[in-house]
């Protein structure tokens, strides 16, 4: 991607990720609006997890063997 703007990130997703897929991101504001593009968006903030005393490594759900 040429930059990390919302336009570039959204273009990448629509080119590389199937519509309807679940997108797990770090919760960065540029990822807002993914639902309008046809994705299920699950923001997961490592910083917020640390602030709550949680293990950021526990933010991802257990692998089901299916691609996300």
CHARMM internal coordinates of N, CA and C (Angstrom, degrees):
IC EDIT
DIST 1 N 1 CA 1.4386
DIST 1 CA 1 C 1.5241
ANGL 1 N 1 CA 1 C 108.74
DIST 1 C 2 N 1.3039
ANGL 1 CA 1 C 2 N 116.14
DIHE 1 N 1 CA 1 C 2 N 140.52
DIST 2 N 2 CA 1.4661
ANGL 1 C 2 N 2 CA 118.80
DIHE 1 CA 1 C 2 N 2 CA -179.84
DIST 2 CA 2 C 1.5230
ANGL 2 N 2 CA 2 C 113.66
DIHE 1 C 2 N 2 CA 2 C -67.91
DIST 2 C 3 N 1.3367
ANGL 2 CA 2 C 3 N 117.28
DIHE 2 N 2 CA 2 C 3 N -29.19
DIST 3 N 3 CA 1.4606
ANGL 2 C 3 N 3 CA 121.02
DIHE 2 CA 2 C 3 N 3 CA 177.61
DIST 3 CA 3 C 1.5253
ANGL 3 N 3 CA 3 C 108.86
DIHE 2 C 3 N 3 CA 3 C -157.83
DIST 3 C 4 N 1.3167
ANGL 3 CA 3 C 4 N 116.21
DIHE 3 N 3 CA 3 C 4 N -179.65
DIST 4 N 4 CA 1.4721
ANGL 3 C 4 N 4 CA 120.50
DIHE 3 CA 3 C 4 N 4 CA -176.00
DIST 4 CA 4 C 1.5264
ANGL 4 N 4 CA 4 C 112.20
DIHE 3 C 4 N 4 CA 4 C -102.71
DIST 4 C 5 N 1.3233
ANGL 4 CA 4 C 5 N 116.76
DIHE 4 N 4 CA 4 C 5 N 23.33
DIST 5 N 5 CA 1.4598
ANGL 4 C 5 N 5 CA 119.75
DIHE 4 CA 4 C 5 N 5 CA 179.82
DIST 5 CA 5 C 1.5260
ANGL 5 N 5 CA 5 C 110.51
DIHE 4 C 5 N 5 CA 5 C -69.19
DIST 5 C 6 N 1.3231
ANGL 5 CA 5 C 6 N 115.11
DIHE 5 N 5 CA 5 C 6 N 161.14
DIST 6 N 6 CA 1.4587
ANGL 5 C 6 N 6 CA 119.99
DIHE 5 CA 5 C 6 N 6 CA 177.46
DIST 6 CA 6 C 1.5213
ANGL 6 N 6 CA 6 C 110.47
DIHE 5 C 6 N 6 CA 6 C -58.79
DIST 6 C 7 N 1.3220
ANGL 6 CA 6 C 7 N 117.78
DIHE 6 N 6 CA 6 C 7 N -40.32
DIST 7 N 7 CA 1.4614
ANGL 6 C 7 N 7 CA 121.12
DIHE 6 CA 6 C 7 N 7 CA -179.03
DIST 7 CA 7 C 1.5319
ANGL 7 N 7 CA 7 C 111.04
DIHE 6 C 7 N 7 CA 7 C -60.17
DIST 7 C 8 N 1.3321
ANGL 7 CA 7 C 8 N 116.88
DIHE 7 N 7 CA 7 C 8 N -45.44
DIST 8 N 8 CA 1.4719
ANGL 7 C 8 N 8 CA 120.34
DIHE 7 CA 7 C 8 N 8 CA -180.00
DIST 8 CA 8 C 1.5300
ANGL 8 N 8 CA 8 C 111.32
DIHE 7 C 8 N 8 CA 8 C -68.72
DIST 8 C 9 N 1.3224
ANGL 8 CA 8 C 9 N 117.10
DIHE 8 N 8 CA 8 C 9 N -42.81
DIST 9 N 9 CA 1.4715
ANGL 8 C 9 N 9 CA 120.14
DIHE 8 CA 8 C 9 N 9 CA -179.71
DIST 9 CA 9 C 1.5192
ANGL 9 N 9 CA 9 C 110.42
DIHE 8 C 9 N 9 CA 9 C -64.81
DIST 9 C 10 N 1.3298
ANGL 9 CA 9 C 10 N 117.32
DIHE 9 N 9 CA 9 C 10 N -42.37
DIST 10 N 10 CA 1.4646
ANGL 9 C 10 N 10 CA 120.32
DIHE 9 CA 9 C 10 N 10 CA 179.35
DIST 10 CA 10 C 1.5262
ANGL 10 N 10 CA 10 C 111.17
DIHE 9 C 10 N 10 CA 10 C -66.46
DIST 10 C 11 N 1.3331
ANGL 10 CA 10 C 11 N 116.96
DIHE 10 N 10 CA 10 C 11 N -40.72
DIST 11 N 11 CA 1.4709
ANGL 10 C 11 N 11 CA 120.13
DIHE 10 CA 10 C 11 N 11 CA 177.55
DIST 11 CA 11 C 1.5293
ANGL 11 N 11 CA 11 C 110.52
DIHE 10 C 11 N 11 CA 11 C -61.67
DIST 11 C 12 N 1.3256
ANGL 11 CA 11 C 12 N 116.73
DIHE 11 N 11 CA 11 C 12 N -42.60
DIST 12 N 12 CA 1.4681
ANGL 11 C 12 N 12 CA 120.42
DIHE 11 CA 11 C 12 N 12 CA 178.24
DIST 12 CA 12 C 1.5235
ANGL 12 N 12 CA 12 C 110.11
DIHE 11 C 12 N 12 CA 12 C -59.50
DIST 12 C 13 N 1.3226
ANGL 12 CA 12 C 13 N 116.66
DIHE 12 N 12 CA 12 C 13 N -47.99
DIST 13 N 13 CA 1.4691
ANGL 12 C 13 N 13 CA 119.90
DIHE 12 CA 12 C 13 N 13 CA -178.83
DIST 13 CA 13 C 1.5202
ANGL 13 N 13 CA 13 C 111.39
DIHE 12 C 13 N 13 CA 13 C -60.33
DIST 13 C 14 N 1.3229
ANGL 13 CA 13 C 14 N 117.16
DIHE 13 N 13 CA 13 C 14 N -47.62
DIST 14 N 14 CA 1.4650
ANGL 13 C 14 N 14 CA 118.46
DIHE 13 CA 13 C 14 N 14 CA -177.13
DIST 14 CA 14 C 1.5195
ANGL 14 N 14 CA 14 C 111.88
DIHE 13 C 14 N 14 CA 14 C -66.64
DIST 14 C 15 N 1.3260
ANGL 14 CA 14 C 15 N 117.38
DIHE 14 N 14 CA 14 C 15 N -26.35
DIST 15 N 15 CA 1.4722
ANGL 14 C 15 N 15 CA 120.77
DIHE 14 CA 14 C 15 N 15 CA 177.15
DIST 15 CA 15 C 1.5223
ANGL 15 N 15 CA 15 C 112.85
DIHE 14 C 15 N 15 CA 15 C -81.43
DIST 15 C 16 N 1.3443
ANGL 15 CA 15 C 16 N 118.16
DIHE 15 N 15 CA 15 C 16 N -31.23
DIST 16 N 16 CA 1.4555
ANGL 15 C 16 N 16 CA 121.29
DIHE 15 CA 15 C 16 N 16 CA -169.02
DIST 16 CA 16 C 1.5283
ANGL 16 N 16 CA 16 C 115.86
DIHE 15 C 16 N 16 CA 16 C -114.38
DIST 16 C 17 N 1.3369
ANGL 16 CA 16 C 17 N 117.53
DIHE 16 N 16 CA 16 C 17 N -16.18
DIST 17 N 17 CA 1.4625
ANGL 16 C 17 N 17 CA 120.36
DIHE 16 CA 16 C 17 N 17 CA -173.78
DIST 17 CA 17 C 1.5236
ANGL 17 N 17 CA 17 C 108.92
DIHE 16 C 17 N 17 CA 17 C -122.03
DIST 17 C 18 N 1.3136
ANGL 17 CA 17 C 18 N 116.41
DIHE 17 N 17 CA 17 C 18 N 132.50
DIST 18 N 18 CA 1.4677
ANGL 17 C 18 N 18 CA 121.54
DIHE 17 CA 17 C 18 N 18 CA -178.01
DIST 18 CA 18 C 1.5274
ANGL 18 N 18 CA 18 C 110.85
DIHE 17 C 18 N 18 CA 18 C -62.90
DIST 18 C 19 N 1.3282
ANGL 18 CA 18 C 19 N 114.79
DIHE 18 N 18 CA 18 C 19 N 136.49
DIST 19 N 19 CA 1.4566
ANGL 18 C 19 N 19 CA 120.19
DIHE 18 CA 18 C 19 N 19 CA 174.88
DIST 19 CA 19 C 1.5272
ANGL 19 N 19 CA 19 C 108.84
DIHE 18 C 19 N 19 CA 19 C -57.45
DIST 19 C 20 N 1.3125
ANGL 19 CA 19 C 20 N 115.59
DIHE 19 N 19 CA 19 C 20 N 138.65
DIST 20 N 20 CA 1.4571
ANGL 19 C 20 N 20 CA 120.79
DIHE 19 CA 19 C 20 N 20 CA -178.52
DIST 20 CA 20 C 1.5117
ANGL 20 N 20 CA 20 C 113.43
DIHE 19 C 20 N 20 CA 20 C 94.96
DIST 20 C 21 N 1.3432
ANGL 20 CA 20 C 21 N 117.36
DIHE 20 N 20 CA 20 C 21 N -9.79
DIST 21 N 21 CA 1.4683
ANGL 20 C 21 N 21 CA 120.98
DIHE 20 CA 20 C 21 N 21 CA -179.36
DIST 21 CA 21 C 1.5235
ANGL 21 N 21 CA 21 C 110.45
DIHE 20 C 21 N 21 CA 21 C -70.27
DIST 21 C 22 N 1.3092
ANGL 21 CA 21 C 22 N 115.10
DIHE 21 N 21 CA 21 C 22 N 157.34
DIST 22 N 22 CA 1.4654
ANGL 21 C 22 N 22 CA 122.30
DIHE 21 CA 21 C 22 N 22 CA 174.51
DIST 22 CA 22 C 1.5184
ANGL 22 N 22 CA 22 C 107.32
DIHE 21 C 22 N 22 CA 22 C -88.78
DIST 22 C 23 N 1.3214
ANGL 22 CA 22 C 23 N 116.62
DIHE 22 N 22 CA 22 C 23 N 124.20
DIST 23 N 23 CA 1.4628
ANGL 22 C 23 N 23 CA 122.35
DIHE 22 CA 22 C 23 N 23 CA 179.70
DIST 23 CA 23 C 1.5246
ANGL 23 N 23 CA 23 C 107.75
DIHE 22 C 23 N 23 CA 23 C -109.79
DIST 23 C 24 N 1.3234
ANGL 23 CA 23 C 24 N 116.11
DIHE 23 N 23 CA 23 C 24 N 117.17
DIST 24 N 24 CA 1.4572
ANGL 23 C 24 N 24 CA 122.08
DIHE 23 CA 23 C 24 N 24 CA 176.38
DIST 24 CA 24 C 1.5212
ANGL 24 N 24 CA 24 C 106.57
DIHE 23 C 24 N 24 CA 24 C -100.37
DIST 24 C 25 N 1.3335
ANGL 24 CA 24 C 25 N 116.03
DIHE 24 N 24 CA 24 C 25 N 121.52
DIST 25 N 25 CA 1.4612
ANGL 24 C 25 N 25 CA 119.85
DIHE 24 CA 24 C 25 N 25 CA -178.69
DIST 25 CA 25 C 1.5209
ANGL 25 N 25 CA 25 C 109.95
DIHE 24 C 25 N 25 CA 25 C -126.63
DIST 25 C 26 N 1.3160
ANGL 25 CA 25 C 26 N 114.84
DIHE 25 N 25 CA 25 C 26 N 176.73
DIST 26 N 26 CA 1.4566
ANGL 25 C 26 N 26 CA 120.77
DIHE 25 CA 25 C 26 N 26 CA 179.84
DIST 26 CA 26 C 1.5204
ANGL 26 N 26 CA 26 C 112.47
DIHE 25 C 26 N 26 CA 26 C -81.94
DIST 26 C 27 N 1.3112
ANGL 26 CA 26 C 27 N 117.95
DIHE 26 N 26 CA 26 C 27 N 4.85
DIST 27 N 27 CA 1.4489
ANGL 26 C 27 N 27 CA 121.22
DIHE 26 CA 26 C 27 N 27 CA 177.43
DIST 27 CA 27 C 1.5140
ANGL 27 N 27 CA 27 C 114.74
DIHE 26 C 27 N 27 CA 27 C 84.71
DIST 27 C 28 N 1.3266
ANGL 27 CA 27 C 28 N 117.27
DIHE 27 N 27 CA 27 C 28 N 10.47
DIST 28 N 28 CA 1.4521
ANGL 27 C 28 N 28 CA 121.11
DIHE 27 CA 27 C 28 N 28 CA 179.79
DIST 28 CA 28 C 1.5308
ANGL 28 N 28 CA 28 C 109.20
DIHE 27 C 28 N 28 CA 28 C -62.08
DIST 28 C 29 N 1.3167
ANGL 28 CA 28 C 29 N 117.58
DIHE 28 N 28 CA 28 C 29 N 140.46
DIST 29 N 29 CA 1.4627
ANGL 28 C 29 N 29 CA 122.39
DIHE 28 CA 28 C 29 N 29 CA -174.26
DIST 29 CA 29 C 1.5300
ANGL 29 N 29 CA 29 C 113.39
DIHE 28 C 29 N 29 CA 29 C -57.07
DIST 29 C 30 N 1.3354
ANGL 29 CA 29 C 30 N 118.59
DIHE 29 N 29 CA 29 C 30 N -30.71
DIST 30 N 30 CA 1.4727
ANGL 29 C 30 N 30 CA 119.33
DIHE 29 CA 29 C 30 N 30 CA -178.60
DIST 30 CA 30 C 1.5256
ANGL 30 N 30 CA 30 C 112.07
DIHE 29 C 30 N 30 CA 30 C -66.66
DIST 30 C 31 N 1.3167
ANGL 30 CA 30 C 31 N 117.26
DIHE 30 N 30 CA 30 C 31 N -13.63
DIST 31 N 31 CA 1.4602
ANGL 30 C 31 N 31 CA 119.78
DIHE 30 CA 30 C 31 N 31 CA 178.05
DIST 31 CA 31 C 1.5227
ANGL 31 N 31 CA 31 C 112.13
DIHE 30 C 31 N 31 CA 31 C -85.93
DIST 31 C 32 N 1.3212
ANGL 31 CA 31 C 32 N 117.39
DIHE 31 N 31 CA 31 C 32 N 0.35
DIST 32 N 32 CA 1.4563
ANGL 31 C 32 N 32 CA 120.31
DIHE 31 CA 31 C 32 N 32 CA 175.63
DIST 32 CA 32 C 1.5234
ANGL 32 N 32 CA 32 C 109.63
DIHE 31 C 32 N 32 CA 32 C -63.58
DIST 32 C 33 N 1.2982
ANGL 32 CA 32 C 33 N 116.66
DIHE 32 N 32 CA 32 C 33 N 149.38
DIST 33 N 33 CA 1.4547
ANGL 32 C 33 N 33 CA 120.61
DIHE 32 CA 32 C 33 N 33 CA 178.36
DIST 33 CA 33 C 1.5109
ANGL 33 N 33 CA 33 C 114.85
DIHE 32 C 33 N 33 CA 33 C 89.73
DIST 33 C 34 N 1.3285
ANGL 33 CA 33 C 34 N 117.80
DIHE 33 N 33 CA 33 C 34 N 3.15
DIST 34 N 34 CA 1.4653
ANGL 33 C 34 N 34 CA 119.16
DIHE 33 CA 33 C 34 N 34 CA -179.19
DIST 34 CA 34 C 1.5222
ANGL 34 N 34 CA 34 C 111.82
DIHE 33 C 34 N 34 CA 34 C -64.53
DIST 34 C 35 N 1.3362
ANGL 34 CA 34 C 35 N 116.95
DIHE 34 N 34 CA 34 C 35 N -29.68
DIST 35 N 35 CA 1.4538
ANGL 34 C 35 N 35 CA 119.98
DIHE 34 CA 34 C 35 N 35 CA 178.23
DIST 35 CA 35 C 1.5265
ANGL 35 N 35 CA 35 C 110.50
DIHE 34 C 35 N 35 CA 35 C -62.21
DIST 35 C 36 N 1.3339
ANGL 35 CA 35 C 36 N 116.82
DIHE 35 N 35 CA 35 C 36 N -36.16
DIST 36 N 36 CA 1.4701
ANGL 35 C 36 N 36 CA 120.93
DIHE 35 CA 35 C 36 N 36 CA 178.86
DIST 36 CA 36 C 1.5212
ANGL 36 N 36 CA 36 C 111.85
DIHE 35 C 36 N 36 CA 36 C -66.83
DIST 36 C 37 N 1.3311
ANGL 36 CA 36 C 37 N 116.42
DIHE 36 N 36 CA 36 C 37 N -21.62
DIST 37 N 37 CA 1.4666
ANGL 36 C 37 N 37 CA 120.97
DIHE 36 CA 36 C 37 N 37 CA 178.03
DIST 37 CA 37 C 1.5217
ANGL 37 N 37 CA 37 C 111.58
DIHE 36 C 37 N 37 CA 37 C -88.90
DIST 37 C 38 N 1.3316
ANGL 37 CA 37 C 38 N 117.44
DIHE 37 N 37 CA 37 C 38 N -2.00
DIST 38 N 38 CA 1.4553
ANGL 37 C 38 N 38 CA 121.24
DIHE 37 CA 37 C 38 N 38 CA 177.20
DIST 38 CA 38 C 1.5138
ANGL 38 N 38 CA 38 C 115.33
DIHE 37 C 38 N 38 CA 38 C 98.61
DIST 38 C 39 N 1.3311
ANGL 38 CA 38 C 39 N 117.33
DIHE 38 N 38 CA 38 C 39 N 16.51
DIST 39 N 39 CA 1.4631
ANGL 38 C 39 N 39 CA 121.54
DIHE 38 CA 38 C 39 N 39 CA -179.71
DIST 39 CA 39 C 1.5261
ANGL 39 N 39 CA 39 C 110.65
DIHE 38 C 39 N 39 CA 39 C -109.81
DIST 39 C 40 N 1.3101
ANGL 39 CA 39 C 40 N 116.32
DIHE 39 N 39 CA 39 C 40 N 156.23
DIST 40 N 40 CA 1.4536
ANGL 39 C 40 N 40 CA 122.03
DIHE 39 CA 39 C 40 N 40 CA 168.09
DIST 40 CA 40 C 1.5163
ANGL 40 N 40 CA 40 C 105.34
DIHE 39 C 40 N 40 CA 40 C -92.66
DIST 40 C 41 N 1.3320
ANGL 40 CA 40 C 41 N 117.07
DIHE 40 N 40 CA 40 C 41 N 123.07
DIST 41 N 41 CA 1.4587
ANGL 40 C 41 N 41 CA 120.74
DIHE 40 CA 40 C 41 N 41 CA -175.46
DIST 41 CA 41 C 1.5198
ANGL 41 N 41 CA 41 C 109.90
DIHE 40 C 41 N 41 CA 41 C -108.74
DIST 41 C 42 N 1.3186
ANGL 41 CA 41 C 42 N 115.63
DIHE 41 N 41 CA 41 C 42 N 127.21
DIST 42 N 42 CA 1.4627
ANGL 41 C 42 N 42 CA 122.08
DIHE 41 CA 41 C 42 N 42 CA 176.37
DIST 42 CA 42 C 1.5235
ANGL 42 N 42 CA 42 C 109.10
DIHE 41 C 42 N 42 CA 42 C -121.65
DIST 42 C 43 N 1.3371
ANGL 42 CA 42 C 43 N 116.69
DIHE 42 N 42 CA 42 C 43 N 92.53
DIST 43 N 43 CA 1.4601
ANGL 42 C 43 N 43 CA 118.63
DIHE 42 CA 42 C 43 N 43 CA 177.13
DIST 43 CA 43 C 1.5195
ANGL 43 N 43 CA 43 C 110.49
DIHE 42 C 43 N 43 CA 43 C -73.56
DIST 43 C 44 N 1.3251
ANGL 43 CA 43 C 44 N 116.18
DIHE 43 N 43 CA 43 C 44 N 137.00
DIST 44 N 44 CA 1.4670
ANGL 43 C 44 N 44 CA 121.69
DIHE 43 CA 43 C 44 N 44 CA 179.98
DIST 44 CA 44 C 1.5208
ANGL 44 N 44 CA 44 C 108.17
DIHE 43 C 44 N 44 CA 44 C -136.08
DIST 44 C 45 N 1.3073
ANGL 44 CA 44 C 45 N 115.90
DIHE 44 N 44 CA 44 C 45 N 108.43
DIST 45 N 45 CA 1.4564
ANGL 44 C 45 N 45 CA 121.62
DIHE 44 CA 44 C 45 N 45 CA -175.12
DIST 45 CA 45 C 1.5228
ANGL 45 N 45 CA 45 C 111.46
DIHE 44 C 45 N 45 CA 45 C -90.68
DIST 45 C 46 N 1.3268
ANGL 45 CA 45 C 46 N 116.15
DIHE 45 N 45 CA 45 C 46 N 117.73
DIST 46 N 46 CA 1.4545
ANGL 45 C 46 N 46 CA 120.14
DIHE 45 CA 45 C 46 N 46 CA 175.78
DIST 46 CA 46 C 1.5240
ANGL 46 N 46 CA 46 C 110.63
DIHE 45 C 46 N 46 CA 46 C -67.66
DIST 46 C 47 N 1.3141
ANGL 46 CA 46 C 47 N 117.48
DIHE 46 N 46 CA 46 C 47 N -38.55
DIST 47 N 47 CA 1.4640
ANGL 46 C 47 N 47 CA 121.46
DIHE 46 CA 46 C 47 N 47 CA 179.16
DIST 47 CA 47 C 1.5258
ANGL 47 N 47 CA 47 C 110.46
DIHE 46 C 47 N 47 CA 47 C -61.62
DIST 47 C 48 N 1.3251
ANGL 47 CA 47 C 48 N 117.35
DIHE 47 N 47 CA 47 C 48 N -45.15
DIST 48 N 48 CA 1.4678
ANGL 47 C 48 N 48 CA 120.40
DIHE 47 CA 47 C 48 N 48 CA 179.49
DIST 48 CA 48 C 1.5237
ANGL 48 N 48 CA 48 C 110.68
DIHE 47 C 48 N 48 CA 48 C -64.94
DIST 48 C 49 N 1.3366
ANGL 48 CA 48 C 49 N 117.24
DIHE 48 N 48 CA 48 C 49 N -38.39
DIST 49 N 49 CA 1.4688
ANGL 48 C 49 N 49 CA 120.55
DIHE 48 CA 48 C 49 N 49 CA 178.47
DIST 49 CA 49 C 1.5235
ANGL 49 N 49 CA 49 C 110.21
DIHE 48 C 49 N 49 CA 49 C -61.99
DIST 49 C 50 N 1.3311
ANGL 49 CA 49 C 50 N 116.81
DIHE 49 N 49 CA 49 C 50 N -45.32
DIST 50 N 50 CA 1.4657
ANGL 49 C 50 N 50 CA 119.98
DIHE 49 CA 49 C 50 N 50 CA 178.63
DIST 50 CA 50 C 1.5232
ANGL 50 N 50 CA 50 C 111.08
DIHE 49 C 50 N 50 CA 50 C -61.21
DIST 50 C 51 N 1.3459
ANGL 50 CA 50 C 51 N 116.80
DIHE 50 N 50 CA 50 C 51 N -41.59
DIST 51 N 51 CA 1.4649
ANGL 50 C 51 N 51 CA 120.91
DIHE 50 CA 50 C 51 N 51 CA -179.91
DIST 51 CA 51 C 1.5253
ANGL 51 N 51 CA 51 C 111.57
DIHE 50 C 51 N 51 CA 51 C -62.84
DIST 51 C 52 N 1.3277
ANGL 51 CA 51 C 52 N 116.52
DIHE 51 N 51 CA 51 C 52 N -30.46
DIST 52 N 52 CA 1.4640
ANGL 51 C 52 N 52 CA 120.48
DIHE 51 CA 51 C 52 N 52 CA 177.86
DIST 52 CA 52 C 1.5236
ANGL 52 N 52 CA 52 C 111.93
DIHE 51 C 52 N 52 CA 52 C -85.29
DIST 52 C 53 N 1.3387
ANGL 52 CA 52 C 53 N 116.96
DIHE 52 N 52 CA 52 C 53 N -1.15
DIST 53 N 53 CA 1.4534
ANGL 52 C 53 N 53 CA 120.77
DIHE 52 CA 52 C 53 N 53 CA -178.60
DIST 53 CA 53 C 1.5133
ANGL 53 N 53 CA 53 C 113.49
DIHE 52 C 53 N 53 CA 53 C 80.43
DIST 53 C 54 N 1.3317
ANGL 53 CA 53 C 54 N 116.85
DIHE 53 N 53 CA 53 C 54 N 17.19
DIST 54 N 54 CA 1.4613
ANGL 53 C 54 N 54 CA 121.57
DIHE 53 CA 53 C 54 N 54 CA 179.45
DIST 54 CA 54 C 1.5245
ANGL 54 N 54 CA 54 C 110.13
DIHE 53 C 54 N 54 CA 54 C -94.15
DIST 54 C 55 N 1.2953
ANGL 54 CA 54 C 55 N 116.08
DIHE 54 N 54 CA 54 C 55 N 161.04
DIST 55 N 55 CA 1.4632
ANGL 54 C 55 N 55 CA 122.66
DIHE 54 CA 54 C 55 N 55 CA 176.40
DIST 55 CA 55 C 1.5205
ANGL 55 N 55 CA 55 C 108.65
DIHE 54 C 55 N 55 CA 55 C -83.23
DIST 55 C 56 N 1.3487
ANGL 55 CA 55 C 56 N 118.76
DIHE 55 N 55 CA 55 C 56 N 116.07
DIST 56 N 56 CA 1.4571
ANGL 55 C 56 N 56 CA 120.40
DIHE 55 CA 55 C 56 N 56 CA 179.82
DIST 56 CA 56 C 1.5293
ANGL 56 N 56 CA 56 C 112.92
DIHE 55 C 56 N 56 CA 56 C -58.54
DIST 56 C 57 N 1.3080
ANGL 56 CA 56 C 57 N 117.26
DIHE 56 N 56 CA 56 C 57 N -25.61
DIST 57 N 57 CA 1.4558
ANGL 56 C 57 N 57 CA 120.30
DIHE 56 CA 56 C 57 N 57 CA 177.99
DIST 57 CA 57 C 1.5121
ANGL 57 N 57 CA 57 C 112.74
DIHE 56 C 57 N 57 CA 57 C -67.35
DIST 57 C 58 N 1.3261
ANGL 57 CA 57 C 58 N 116.45
DIHE 57 N 57 CA 57 C 58 N -16.35
DIST 58 N 58 CA 1.4563
ANGL 57 C 58 N 58 CA 121.30
DIHE 57 CA 57 C 58 N 58 CA 179.36
DIST 58 CA 58 C 1.5275
ANGL 58 N 58 CA 58 C 112.12
DIHE 57 C 58 N 58 CA 58 C -88.21
DIST 58 C 59 N 1.3224
ANGL 58 CA 58 C 59 N 118.21
DIHE 58 N 58 CA 58 C 59 N 3.94
DIST 59 N 59 CA 1.4575
ANGL 58 C 59 N 59 CA 120.87
DIHE 58 CA 58 C 59 N 59 CA -176.88
DIST 59 CA 59 C 1.5190
ANGL 59 N 59 CA 59 C 113.16
DIHE 58 C 59 N 59 CA 59 C -72.34
DIST 59 C 60 N 1.3150
ANGL 59 CA 59 C 60 N 116.85
DIHE 59 N 59 CA 59 C 60 N -27.53
DIST 60 N 60 CA 1.4556
ANGL 59 C 60 N 60 CA 119.21
DIHE 59 CA 59 C 60 N 60 CA -178.91
DIST 60 CA 60 C 1.5177
ANGL 60 N 60 CA 60 C 109.58
DIHE 59 C 60 N 60 CA 60 C -87.74
DIST 60 C 61 N 1.3246
ANGL 60 CA 60 C 61 N 116.57
DIHE 60 N 60 CA 60 C 61 N 140.47
DIST 61 N 61 CA 1.4607
ANGL 60 C 61 N 61 CA 118.83
DIHE 60 CA 60 C 61 N 61 CA 177.82
DIST 61 CA 61 C 1.5092
ANGL 61 N 61 CA 61 C 109.88
DIHE 60 C 61 N 61 CA 61 C -69.17
DIST 61 C 62 N 1.3285
ANGL 61 CA 61 C 62 N 118.48
DIHE 61 N 61 CA 61 C 62 N 159.79
DIST 62 N 62 CA 1.4556
ANGL 61 C 62 N 62 CA 120.49
DIHE 61 CA 61 C 62 N 62 CA 177.16
DIST 62 CA 62 C 1.5219
ANGL 62 N 62 CA 62 C 110.50
DIHE 61 C 62 N 62 CA 62 C -58.16
DIST 62 C 63 N 1.3072
ANGL 62 CA 62 C 63 N 116.02
DIHE 62 N 62 CA 62 C 63 N 143.98
DIST 63 N 63 CA 1.4615
ANGL 62 C 63 N 63 CA 120.43
DIHE 62 CA 62 C 63 N 63 CA -179.40
DIST 63 CA 63 C 1.5234
ANGL 63 N 63 CA 63 C 110.10
DIHE 62 C 63 N 63 CA 63 C -65.88
DIST 63 C 64 N 1.3268
ANGL 63 CA 63 C 64 N 114.22
DIHE 63 N 63 CA 63 C 64 N 134.12
DIST 64 N 64 CA 1.4609
ANGL 63 C 64 N 64 CA 119.71
DIHE 63 CA 63 C 64 N 64 CA 178.21
DIST 64 CA 64 C 1.5243
ANGL 64 N 64 CA 64 C 110.41
DIHE 63 C 64 N 64 CA 64 C -101.52
DIST 64 C 65 N 1.3298
ANGL 64 CA 64 C 65 N 115.61
DIHE 64 N 64 CA 64 C 65 N -1.05
DIST 65 N 65 CA 1.4566
ANGL 64 C 65 N 65 CA 119.54
DIHE 64 CA 64 C 65 N 65 CA -176.89
DIST 65 CA 65 C 1.5009
ANGL 65 N 65 CA 65 C 113.51
DIHE 64 C 65 N 65 CA 65 C 85.41
DIST 65 C 66 N 1.3493
ANGL 65 CA 65 C 66 N 116.73
DIHE 65 N 65 CA 65 C 66 N -3.93
DIST 66 N 66 CA 1.4650
ANGL 65 C 66 N 66 CA 119.49
DIHE 65 CA 65 C 66 N 66 CA 178.76
DIST 66 CA 66 C 1.5212
ANGL 66 N 66 CA 66 C 109.08
DIHE 65 C 66 N 66 CA 66 C -102.68
DIST 66 C 67 N 1.3348
ANGL 66 CA 66 C 67 N 116.94
DIHE 66 N 66 CA 66 C 67 N 148.12
DIST 67 N 67 CA 1.4564
ANGL 66 C 67 N 67 CA 119.49
DIHE 66 CA 66 C 67 N 67 CA 179.87
DIST 67 CA 67 C 1.5184
ANGL 67 N 67 CA 67 C 110.71
DIHE 66 C 67 N 67 CA 67 C -69.90
DIST 67 C 68 N 1.3464
ANGL 67 CA 67 C 68 N 115.98
DIHE 67 N 67 CA 67 C 68 N 150.19
DIST 68 N 68 CA 1.4536
ANGL 67 C 68 N 68 CA 121.67
DIHE 67 CA 67 C 68 N 68 CA 178.47
DIST 68 CA 68 C 1.4970
ANGL 68 N 68 CA 68 C 108.94
DIHE 67 C 68 N 68 CA 68 C -113.21
END
COOR INIT
IC SEED 1 N 1 CA 1 C
IC BUILD
